[in-house]
Structure formats: C-alpha cells, structure tokens
Amino acid sequence: MRRFIRACDDLAGAVRDAVAEMVGTPEAGDYVRMGADGTPTKKIDQIAEDIVVDYLADHPLCQRLISEELGCAAMTGERGTIFLDPVDGTYNAIVGIPFYAISIAYAEEGVVTAGYVQNLATGETFHAIRGEGALRNGHTIHVSRVSRLEESAMSVYGGRGSDAAPIQRIGQKIRRCRLLGASALELCYVGCGRIDGFVDLRGALRVTDAAAGMLICKEAGGVVSDPGGGEIAFPDDVSAGRRIIATNGILHGRLIEHLKGNHT
C-alpha cells in the first residue's frame, strides 16, 4: 500500500503540472465527449485521466481501473481495482476556484484498502491505509469533537428534484453551511475537522467521487453511511449514484433523526 501512495504522489504531481496553465481558462471547459458517468467530459478531465491511464499501463498497480470518464478498463496488474476521479470539482478548476482534486482509491475483493486525495490547486494531500489512520501532508488527522448540531458546520447538498424538506431541516439546525464543490475534498475536510459533516442527498455521488474520501474520513474517526444509517454499497458502474452522509460520529445519530424528521 505504501507503494500505491508513492505512485499517487507521482500521479498527482504529473496531473497538477499538466493542468496548471489551463486552470481558470475557457479551454479547460472545452467539451470532449460524454463520459462513462453520463456527464460531459471536459478537456481538463481528459488530460488528467490520460496521464493516469498511461502511468498505469506502464506500472502494474492494479488489474482494473474504474474512472469517471473512461469507465472500466483492464490494466497490467495481477489484482486489485483502482477507482479514479481525475478532477473532482471540474467546475471549480474551469473557473479558477482553488478547490479541485485528484481522487484515487485502491480496493481488493470489494474492500477499499487505501485512499488518496490531493487538492491540485494547493498540493495539500490526504491519504489513508485501512487500519492505519489518516494523514494530511504526512501528519495524523482526526475528526472534530463538536457535539451539537447547533454549533456544527456542514456541507449540505440537495440538488434539483430531491425532497427539499430534509435539507431545510438541517439548514435550520446547523450553525454554518459550506458548499465547496468537490466531494472528495469535503469528505477529507470532515476527516481533519474543518467541517463536522457532509450531506449529499442528490443520489448522484459515484464510487469514483467517494471511495478515497470515505476511507480517509473513516480512518480519521468519522462515520459514513446512507441517510438512514445503513452501509453504502457502491456498484462499479460509474453512472450509478448514491446518497451519503459523513460526520465526526458524535453528530451522526442526531443528523439522521433530523433528516427523517424524528427530531424533538
């Protein structure tokens, strides 16, 4: 797994260098094709993904690559699956908001064992190996200890067509709402205590978006579940989305009750 993390450092550096001059320009948002996830692939996405695919073709790190743009592809390794979002927060990158990331997770037999997320604008890096805790720039991180929803800060996404009532209940209860636009990084922000929770009820979060960030959040002491408190099972199909909540753990039960409308 440490070899995987070192490879992720190499990949993140290569992607960061390749897209740096494109960030904040109209060229970054040029339409290339429709991605495997059912959303348009922009030029910046394609450049980032091509770098990772070429690297994995020469380095046998996994047997399969599942990427947001490409879908599923066979690789040169003997085992394991890598889940990739080459640029999580594409809109932010296109318009020059410095909050977009590469997200890479490694799994064997359906279990994610390593996760890596780097903010490509700043170089800030989060990673975790299953059972070994989570780190930011090499230093151990832990979720916040906030115990009251009224004092919490959360990212809360509802989206069009979703039931607005749960979002309204949460919005009225928490102290601060921050919508930052890159779910992989937001899950890491729960992990390092910058926010106390992440709620996404859009049903659009894919395994490539969430696999690495979920592991990092959990290894930092957080709890991740579906809105009812159950385990989240992601299919390998990148067009299939899920709803998710992640918190510091202390707030998890209370948050679920408010989402259900069972609060007092």
N, C-alpha and C positions, 0 to 999 in steps of 0.2 A: 504493500500500500504506500510506503514511503517513496518508492519508485514512481508510483502513479502521481503523487503530489508533486514530485520534482518535474515530471513531464508536464503537469498542469501549469507550473510556473513558466516553463519554456513556451508553452502554447499561449498563455495569457500575454506574455511579453511580445511574442510574434504578432498576435492579433492587435494588441494595443499600438504597436508601431505601424502596422499596416493601415489602420483606420484613422490614425491621429489627425492627419491633414484633411480628412473627409468630414470629420465631425462638425456639425453646425453649418453644413453647406447643402444646397439643393441636390447636389449629386448623390449624397448619401441616401436620399429618399427615392432615387430612381427605381421604378418598378422593373423587376427582373422576370418574375414568373409567380405562379401561385404555389405556395409552399405546401408541404405534406400536411401541415396542421390546418390547412384551409384558410390561411391568411396570406396576404401578399408578401412575397419575399422582396426586400429592398436591397439595393446594391451593397450597402454596408453589411447586411446579414450574409449575403453570398460570399463576399470577400472573406469575412471571418470564418464562415463554415468551410470554405475551400482550404484554408490554412490548416484547420484541424484534420480534415479528411486526408489531405496529403501527408501530414505528420503520421497519422495512424496507419497509413498504407506502408510506411517505412519502419514503424515501431510497433511490434506485436503486443499491444497493451490490452486488446480485447478481441473477442470473436465477433461481436456485433456492435454497430453504432446506431443509436436511435437519436436522430436530430430533428429539430423543429422544422427545418427547411427541407432536408433530404428525405426524411422518413427513416426506414430501416435499411441498413447496408451491411453486407458481410465484410469483416476485416481480417487481418492476418494472424491474430492471436488464437490461442487454443481454447480459451474460455473467457467468460465474463462479458458483460454488456456495459457500454458507456452511454449515458444519457447526456445529450448536449443541447444547450441553448447558446448559440454563438454570440448573440447580442440580446440579452434580456433588457427591455427598456429601449427598443429601437426608436420610438418617437423621441425620447429624451436625447438620444445620440444625434438624430437628424437635426433637431432644433438647437442643440448645443447645451442642454441641461446636463450638468456633470454627474449623472446618476444612471449609469447603464453598465451592464456586467456580462462577463462570460460565466456560464454555469456548467459545471461538469460533475457528473456523479458516476461511480463505478458500482456495479451490482453483480452478484453471483447467486444463482438459483433464486432469483426474485428478491434478494435482500441487498439493500444498498449498504455497502461497507466503507465507502469513502466519498466525501463531497468537497467540492472546491468552488468558490465564488470569488471573483475579483472585480472590483469597480474599475472598469477600463479607463475612466477619466482621471482617477486619483492614484491607482495602483494599490489601494487598500485591499487586503486579501484575507479571506476567511477560509478555513478548511477544518475538516474533522475526519477522523478514522473511527469507525464503530468501536465503542467501548473504551476509547482513549480521550474523550473530551473534545472540546472545540477551541480553536485558536484564531486570533486576529493578529496578523503581522507577527506571528510566532509567539504571542502571549495568550495565556488561557483567558477565556471569556466565560461569563455567566449571565444568566437572565436577571432581570430586575427583581426586587423584593416588594414591589408595590402590591398592596393587598386590598385596595378599594378601587372599584371601577370609577368612582368619582374623582380619583386622583390619577387615573391612568391616561396614557397616550397610546393611540392605536391607529393603524391603517385600516380603513373600513371601505370595502368596495361592494357596491350593489349592482350597478350596471342596468342597462335598459331591459325592460320586460321582467325583471325579478320582482318578488314581493317586497315592496318598499317598507312595510311595517317593521320587520326586524331591524333594518338599517336605521330607521327613525328612532327605535327604542334605544339602540346602542348609542346613536349620536347624541341623544338627550341625556344619557347617563355618564358617558366618559368625559374627561376634562378636555382632552385635546385630540383632534383628528388630523392625521398627516397622510395624504395620498401622494406617494413618491414616484410611482410609475415603473417600478422594477421589482417584481415579487421575490426573486431570488435574493436580492439585497435586503428587502424588507424582512424576510424570514431571518436573515443574519442579524439584522438590527434588533429583532426580538431576542436573539441569542446573546447579544452583547449588552442588552439592557437599555438601548437607546429609545426603543418603544416597548410597550408592555404587551402588545398583541397585534395580530394581523388577521383580518377577517375578509374573506373573499367569497361572496355568495353568488357570483356571476355564473358559476358552473362552467367556467372556461379555462381554469388553471390546468395545465397539462403536466405530464410527468417530467418533461424536459425543463419546464419552468421551476418545478418544485423539489425534485428529488434531492439535489445537493443542499439546498437551503433548509429543507426539513430535517435532514440528518444533522446539520450544523446546529440548528435550533434545539433539537432533542439532546445532542451531546453537551450543550451548554446548560442543560437543566430544564428546558422548555417542554411543553406538551403540545402535540399536534394531533388533530382529529378532524372528522367531518363535523358539520354543525350540530349533530345530535350526540356527539361524544364518541362515536364509533371509529374504528380504524379505517383509514383511507386506503383503498386498493386502486392503484392506477393501472390501466391496461397499457400495453406497449404502443397502441395506436395513438399517434400524436394529435389526431383530430378529436380525441375524446377528452373532455374537460371534467373537472371535479370542483366541488365546493369545499372550503377548508377554513379552519380556524387554528391559530397558533398563539399560545400565550406563555407567560412565565410560569404557568402551572398553578400558581396561587389563585389566579383570577379565572381559571378555566371553567369550573363548575358554575360560577356566578354568571359568566358570559353566556354559557349555554342556556341557562334559565331565562335570561333576558331575551335571547334570540327566540326562544319558544313562547315567550310571553307569560311565563310562570312566575315572574319575579313578584315580590311584595313591595 
